[in-house]
Amino acid sequence: MKKTDDKSVVDVLKHARLITEQQLERAYKEQKVSGASLRDILFRDLSWDSVKSLLNYEEPRSFTSGKRVVGDVLREAEWITQEQHDEIERESQRTGAALGQTLVNQKLLTPPQLERALAEQKKTGLPLWRTLINLGFVSTQQVSQALGIQTVAGGRSSDTQNLVAIAGKMEKTGAASSILGDAKTIARMSAVDLVEAIVDSAVESRATDIHMDPQEEHLRVRFRIDGMLYDILQLPVQIVPEVVSRFKVLGGMDITQRRHSQEGHFVREVRKMEIDLRLSTAPTVLGEKLCVRILNEKNVVTGIAQLGMEPHQIDLIESLMAKPYGMILTTGPVGSGKTTTLYTLLNEVNILTRNVMTIEDPVEYQLRGVNQMQVDLPGHFGFVQGLRAILRQDPNIVMVGEIRDEETAMTAMKAAMTGMLVLTTLHTNDAPAAVGSLLGLNVSRFLISTAVIGVAAQRLIRKLCPNCKTEYRPDKGLLELLHVPADQRDQPFFKGTGCEKCLHTGYYGRAGIFEIMAVGDEIKESILHDGTLPEFRRLALDGGMQTLAQSALNKVLDGTTTSDEYLRVIFT
């Protein structure tokens, strides 16, 4: 059996969240000075109990081609003895995971909840304690007490069923059936039943938004699924006012006001899940347009492993997040997943000893253990006012939902320079362009070079449906268009043929593609000395930055997505 090297062991310990980037950096420095083994230095800071609790934890698949149990990796590298390894196996068989079993014994957790949490842990790569808190099974206080330490590194009608079925019967062209059964079916449904049916079918179809667009003779209802809009049904014009009014009543909006935009929200339970629905109206020449944003906590990404980053990108973003202060920006167009990435990064650093605070517009998902504030413009409480309030609350980590103006940018920059980590978003096309965007907001070059430590540009790309994924050989012209390296042109490409599971689209779910730029010394110097955007990009590429195009191509080559999706996201 080939012995595992130290680097592989360190990677496993990092992915299992047993060590941090800061601990590793200190260990390497001490190793150079003292000559002691890396194992002895790292294990000196870890209790055997903390290591033991995760020795049966498996790495997420995205980090390695095959799953490896942490205990096996440590044993292969001789970081632990065979006796210690055997002790873990015996204890695991006898009591299960240490923390989970303790909570079960204390009747704070049920065995089915523990089983679900362990399954979720394998997917996200987060520690068990964080997984249990994210799932809402236990509180942070209960976890702390269990660990014994102060810190730790309704029925549907047949008409509704018919609507759900119609929403799922999309044609292979990508458009859905535009007629709900027949006119008699619609006529039998009240506005209340119809609204419930539309919402329930949207949730069933994995939609993130419902668009209700007024036309001359009908109301067009569309669902946004995996980032694309699909026609679902048409409502007769005579019942449109009742349907729109029903939505507005649920959202606490004024049903008599049709000339100005309004916003509202309500919560509906679908399949025993509470779904938060955010409503907004806009007056058009043909009537009110209604858009419903569906926020389903089931879809919240809780671990970096789920975002779609490649292993080297995960290592880079984790090294940036390990810094005690500075600003990290996520950039991209509207709907590119920036807020999801910020939430995921917050989840990674949200440990019990840190004060994490946010100011958002709106608060999309509630993160356990995070102090979240919402912008209230009518009440004169914007990003600047919220950020100033946060700075008086002794924060360690701050998230600002978006930098929209010079005052917000300046306040956030100064916060990043005064000993806290600031996460925020900008609308730019790529990572180096974030510097230009900040300059356009009249932020000084000195502030940018001093405060910004990293930028992550991103897009969302649709993933192939695993149920109907098929192999094919691309032609030479496509390979050249995608700039596929010569040594990779013989491998197969994949496409989706369409099936019931993916609503005949060939795609199921989305993943992120990323361009992460660490703002090192050379880029800082360039910013200070009137550098241009092409120069920032050249320096970032020289430093090893992977472009969005390369990230997308990698997902085409590994069978995650299609060449068509690459061309749609990168060139349009």
N, C-alpha and C positions, 0 to 999 in steps of 0.2 A: 504494500500500500504506500502510495506516494505521500510524503509528509507535506502537510499544508504549510505554506510560508506565512511569515508574520503579517505581511500586507493583507492577505486573505482573511486572517483572523481579525485584524483591525477593522476591515470592511464589515465583517459579520457583527462585531460588537457595536459598530456605529449604527448599522441598520436595525439592530435589536434595541437601540437606544440605551445601551449599557454605558457608553462613554460619549462625551461630547467633543466637538472640534477643539474647544478650548483645552480640555483635558489632554487630548492627543497632542496638541501643539506644545503644551508644557512638558509632556512626557518625552517628546523628541528632543527638546532643548536640554532636559536633564540627562538624557541618554548620552548626548554629545559630551557633556561635562564630566559625568560620573563613570560612563562606560557600563552602567548597569543594564540588564536586559529590559527590553520594552515590556515584557510580560510582568516582571517584578514591579516595575514602576506603575503600570496601569492597575495591577491587582492590589497594590498598596492602598489605592484610593477607593477600592470597591470592597464591600463586605461580602463574605461568602454567601450570606443569605440573599443578597440582591442578585448575585450571579446565579445562584441556584434557582431563583424564582423564574428565570428566563432560559434555563438550559434546554428546556423542551420546546422553546419557541422556534418556529420555522421562518426562514427568510421569505419575503415576498418573491413571487416568480420574476418580477421585473428586474430584480437585482442579480439573478443568476439563472442559468439555463435549467437547472434542476434544484428542487428544494433541498436544503441541508439544515438539519437540526443544529442549533448553536452548540449544544453539548458535544455533538460528534465532531464538529470543526475544532473545538478547543482540545478535545482528546487527541485528534489526529496530529495536531501541532504540539502536543505534549505541554499545553498550557495548564491542563488539569490532569490529575492521575486517573488511572483506571478505577481505583477505589472510589474517588470522588464521583466519577461518571456513574458507577454502579449505584452509589448512594442516591443519586438523583433519580435514576430509573426506579429504584425501590420506593422512594418517597412519592414519585409521581403516580405509581400504581396504587399506592396505599391511600394517598390523600388528594391527589390531583394538584393543580397549580396552587402554590402556597397562598397567594392573596385571595384567589377565587374561593378556595376551600375555607379560608378563615371567614370570609363574608357569608358563605353558605352556613357555616357552623353558628354564626351569630344571627342567623335568620334575617340578614339584610339582603340576601340574594337567593334566588331559587336555582336549583340545578339546571332547568331549561334556560334560564337567563345566562348562567355561566357558560353553557354550551354554545349559545348564540354569540356571546362575547368572544370566546376563543376562536370561533369561526371568523368573526369580523376582524380579529387581531391579525390573523394570517393574511387577510386581504390588504389591510392598511399599513401594516408594519409598525403601528403604534404600540406602546406598552399596554399591558392589560389594564392597569389602573386608569389610563386615559380613555381606553375603549369603553370601560364600564361607565365612566362619567359621561362620555359622549352619547351613549345609548340611554342615559337617564336612569340607569338601574340603581346607582348609588350617588351620594353627594361627595364633594371633595373632603368634607370633614369626616365622613364615614371611612373613606379610604385612608386618610391620615391616621385615624384611630386604629384601623385594622393593621396597618403597617407598623404602628408603634413608634413612629418618627414624626418630626416636624415637617420634613420635606421629602420629596421623591423626585432623583434625577428624572248600515240599515237595509232592508229588503228593497229590491227594485220591482217596478211594474214592468209588464211585458213591453210597453211602449219604450221605456228607458232601455231595456235590453236590446230592443230593435235599433235604437240610435247608436248604442255601443257597438253593435255588430256592423252597422253601416259605416261607422267611423273607421272600423278596421278593414273594410273591404276596399282597399285601394287598388286601382288598376296598375298594371305593370308600367304604364307610362309615367307613373309618379303622381297622377291626379286621382283624387278620390271620387266616389260617386257623388254627384251633386244633387241628388233627389233623395229625400228621406222616405223610403217606402213608397207611399202615395199620398195624395192630398188628404185622404180620409184619415190617415194615421196622424198627421199634423193637426187636423181639425179636432180630433178627439182629445188632444193634450192641452191642458191649461198652461198658462204662462209659467206658473210655478213648477209644474211637472217638466215642461220643456227646458227651463233654465237648469233644473237639477240634472236632467238627462244630458244636456250639453256639457256641463261641468264634469259629470261622472265619466262620460265617454272620453273627454280630453285627458283626464287623469289616467284612464285605462290605456289610452293610446300613447302615453309617455310625452304628451304635449307640454311645452313650457309656456305657451301663450295661446289665447283664443282671440281671434280677430273677427269682429262683426262689422262688415263694410256695407253701407247703404248703397244700393243700386237703384235704377229707375223703377224696376218692377219687382224687386225682391231684396232681401237682406242676405248677403253672402257670408257664410260662416266658415272660417278657416282655422286650422290648427297648425302651430309651428312645432314640428317634430324633428329633432336632431338638427335644428337650425334652419330648416326649410319649411315654407308655408305650403299647405295642401288644402284644396277646397274639400269641404266635408258635406255641406248641405246648403240648401236655399230655403229661406223662410218667406212665406207669402207676405206681401207688403202690408196687408191689413192687420196682421198680428204683431208686426214689428214694434209698435209703440208699447204694447203690453210687455213684451219680452225685455226690451231695454229698460222700461220702468221697473220691472221686477229686479233686474240686476242693480239698478240705482238704489232701490229700497234696501236691498241686502247690504249694499256698500255704504249706507248712511248718507247718500247724496240727495240733492234737491231735484225731485222729478219734474218740477216746473221750469227749471233752468236748462234751456237747450241752445242758448246763443254763446255760452262761454264754456271753456273746458273745466272739468271737475275731476277730483280724485277721491277714491274711497277704498275700503277693503272689508272683507268678511272672511270667516272661517267656516269650512264645510268638512264634515267627516265622510271620508270615502274609504270603504273597506277597513274600518277601524283606524284610519290614519287621519290626523287633522291636517287639512290642506289650507294654507293661507292664500287668499286670492286678492290681488291688488288691481283695482279698476281705474281706468282713466277714460274720459270721453273727450271728443274733439268735434266741433261743429264743422260740417262740410256742406257743400251746395246741395247735396242730396239728402241731408239729414245727419243725425248724430252717429259718429263712428265710435265703437266701444272696443277697447282692448283690455283683456284680462290676463294678468301675469300670474302664473301658477307657481307657487313656492312650496315644494314638497320636500320636507326634511329628509325623506328617505334617499333623495338624490344628492345630499350634501357629501362632498368629498372630505374625508377626515384624515387622510394620510398622503404625503407627497408621492408615494408609490402609485397612487391612483390618478395623478394629474396627467401622466403621459410623458414626463421627463425621462431622458435617458440617464443611465447610472452616473456618468461623469457630470451631467447637469445637476443631478440631485446632490452630488458631493459639493459642487460649486455653490449652490444656493444654501446648503446647510452651513458651509464655511462662512458665508455672508451673514446668515442668521445668528451665527455664534458670536459675532462682534457685539460688544456692549453698547455701541452707539453708532449713529449714522443713518442715512436714508436709503431705503430700497424701493425702487419704483417698478410697478408693473404697467406695461403700456400695450396699446392695441385699440382697435375700433370698438364701437359699442357692440356688445354681445360676444366678445372674444374670450370671456371667462376670467377677466381680471379680478373681479371681486371674489370669485371662487378660489383663485390662487391665494389671495390675501387671507381669506378665512382659513385655508389649509396651512399657510405659514404660521398664522396666529395659533392654530391648534398645536403646532409642533413646539412652540415656545411657551405655551400656556401651562407652566408648572406652578405648583402651589405657592412658591416663594416669590412670585412676580406679580406686580400690579399691571394688568393689561387693560387698556382703555381704547375705545373707538368713538369716532364721530362719523355718522353715515347718513346718506340720503337716498333711499330709506334704509332702515335696518332690515336686511333681507332674511337672515336667519339668526336666531339667538344662540350664541355660543356659551356653553356652560363655563362658569368661572371667569368670563370676560365682562367687563363693565362697558355696556354699549349705550351710546347716546344718539338720538335722532335729530337731524336738522329740522327746525321749525321756523320757516321763513316768515309766515304771518306774525309769529311771536318775536321776530328779530333775533333769532338764534340760529346763526349760520355756521359754516365751517370754522371761520375765524373765531367767533365767540365760543364755540364748542371746544376748539383747540386751546384757547386761553384758559377755559375752565379746567381742562384736563391737566394743563401744566401746573395748576395749583393743587393737584391731587397726588403728588409724588409718584408719577408713573414710571415704570421700567420700559414698557413697550406701548407705542401709540399707533393706531391706524386711522388715517384720514381718508375717507371714502374716495375723494377726488380733489385734485388741485385744479381749480377753475379760474383763479384770478391771482393777481400779483400779491395781494395781502395774505391770502392763504399760503401761497408758495413761500413768502418770506418768513411767516410765522412757523411753518413746518420746518424750514431749513434751519432756523435758529434753534428750534427744539432739538433737531438732530445733532446740533453742535454742543448741546449742554448736557450730554450724558445719557441720552435715551435712544432707543431704536425706533425709527419712524418708518411705517409702511404706508404707501399711498399709490395712486394711479394717475396716469396721464393718457391723453389720446394722441399717440404718435404711431407711425407705420413700422418703425423698427427701434432697436435699443439705442443706437447712437443718436437718433433724432430726438431723444428725450432731452439731451443737453441743449439742442437748438430750441426746443419748446420752452424750456426754462429761461433761456436767454430772451426769448420773445415776450416773456412775462416780466421782463426788466429785473430778473434776479442777477446779481453780480457774478462774474466769473469766479471770484474768490469764494463766495458762498457755495457755489455749485461744486467746485473742486474740493472744498473742505468737507462738505456735508454728504454728498452722494457717494455711496460705496458700491452700488450695483443697480443694474437695470435689467428687467426681464420682459422682453417683447413676446407676445404670444398670439396665436390664433386657435380656433377650434376646428378640427377636421373630423369628418364622419368616419366611423369604423365599419368595416365590413360585417355583415350579419354572419355569425359562425354557422348558422343553420343552412345557408344556401351559398356559401363561399365556394367558388370553383376556380380552377387553375386555367391559365391560358398563356400563350407566347406572344409578346408584343412585337410589332414590326420595327424595323430599323429607324424609321422616321420618329416614332414615339420615343425610342431610347435616346436619340440625339436631342429631342426637344426637352427631355427631362435631365439631360446631362448625366446619364448613368455611366459610371466608370466602366472602362473596357473589360476589366476582370469580373464584373458583375452582370454582364449583359446576357449571359446564358441561363440565368436563373429564371424561374417562372414568375409571372405576375398573377394577381387574383382579382376577381370581380364577383359581384353578387347577382344571382339570377332572379331573386325575389321570391318571397314565401309569406305565409300567413304571419309568422312571428315578426317579421320586419315590415309588415303592411305592404309587401310587394315593392319595396324601395331598394332592397339589396343592402341597406345599411341599418345598423342597430347600435345606438349610442355614439358618443363623441369622445375624442381625446385631444389633449393640447399638444401643439407643437411650439417650441420655445427657442428664443435667441437670447442668451444670458451674457451680459457684458459686466465683468468685474471692473470697477473703476480703479485701476492700479496707478502707480506713480507716473508712468509715461503719459497716460490719458489725463491725469490731473495736471501735469505740466503743460500739455497741449491746450487744455481748457483755459489755464491761467494766461497763456501767451498767445491769445487770439487764434487758436486752432480752428479749423473748419470742420464741417460734418464729414466730408470725405476722409479727412485725416483721422478723426475719431474712429471711423469705421475701419480704416486700414490698421490702426494700432490695436483695435479690438480683435481683428482677424489674426494679426500677428501674434496676439496673446492667446490664441486658441479658441476664440468664440466660434460657435457653430451657428450658421445662419438659419433663418426660418425655412428657406428652401431646402437646405440639407436635412433639417429635422423632418420635413415633410417627405423628402425622398427616402429617408431611412424607414419611414412607416409604410411607404409603398413597397420597398424591397423586402421588408419582413412580413408582408401580408396583412398588415393592420388596416390599410386603406387601399384606394384605387388610384390609378394614374389620373382619371377624370377628376377625382376629388383634389388631387394635388394641383391640377391646372385651375380648378375653380377657386381654391383658397389662395394660391400664390400669385396667379397672374390676373385675377379679376378683383 
